[in-house]
């Protein structure tokens, strides 16, 4: 049985059984090792970005709010452009 077949069968289970299955998978040492390795890779990516100066320093809450307001505005612009190009 392949992964797609397992997913299809798991989708047929009642929610409580899917939850128990997910817990069982999370407790598996092989899975934990894979998750740990993926986390280490993600952390290293962030550390490499910091080393290259790819970061934003906010000295107070006002600067942080301003940064996130800018992120939201750019995101909305991008979403609007996608919607317009799809129409």
C-alpha positions in Angstrom: 0.0 0.0 0.0 1.4 3.4 -0.9 1.0 6.7 0.9 -1.9 8.0 -1.2 -3.8 4.8 -0.5 -3.1 5.1 3.2 -4.3 8.7 3.2 -7.5 7.7 1.4 -8.2 4.9 3.9 -7.3 7.2 6.9 -9.8 9.8 5.6 -12.5 7.2 6.0 -11.8 6.8 9.7 -13.9 8.6 12.3 -12.2 11.7 13.7 -11.2 10.1 17.0 -9.5 7.2 15.2 -7.7 9.6 12.9 -6.5 11.5 16.0 -5.3 8.3 17.6 -3.5 7.4 14.3 -1.8 10.8 14.2 -0.7 10.5 17.8 0.8 7.1 17.1 2.7 8.4 14.1 4.0 11.4 16.1 5.4 9.0 18.8 7.3 6.9 16.2 11.0 7.4 16.7 11.7 7.3 12.9 9.2 10.1 12.3 10.6 12.1 15.2 14.1 11.8 13.8 12.9 13.0 10.4 11.0 15.9 12.0 14.0 16.8 14.1 16.3 16.8 11.0 13.8 19.0 9.1 13.7 21.4 12.0 17.5 21.6 12.1 17.6 22.4 8.3 15.0 25.1 8.8 16.9 26.7 11.7 20.1 26.6 9.6 18.3 28.4 6.7 17.3 31.1 9.2 20.8 31.4 10.6 22.3 31.6 7.1 19.8 34.4 6.3 20.9 36.3 9.4 24.5 35.9 8.5 23.7 37.4 5.1 22.0 40.4 6.7 18.5 39.3 5.6 16.7 40.4 8.6 14.7 43.3 10.0 15.5 44.9 13.4 12.6 46.5 15.2 13.6 48.5 18.3 10.1 48.9 19.7 6.4 47.9 19.2 5.7 50.9 16.9 8.5 49.8 14.5 7.2 46.2 14.6 3.7 47.3 13.9 4.9 49.5 11.0 6.8 46.5 9.6 3.8 44.2 9.7 1.5 46.9 8.3 3.9 47.1 5.3 3.9 43.3 4.9 0.1 43.2 5.0 -0.1 46.1 2.4 2.3 44.3 0.0 0.5 41.0 0.5 -2.8 42.7 -0.3 -1.3 44.3 -3.4 0.0 41.0 -4.6 -3.3 39.3 -4.0 -5.2 42.1 -5.9 -2.8 41.7 -8.8 -3.4 38.0 -8.9 -7.1 38.4 -8.8 -7.0 41.0 -11.6 -4.8 38.9 -13.8 -7.0 35.8 -13.3 -10.2 37.7 -14.3 
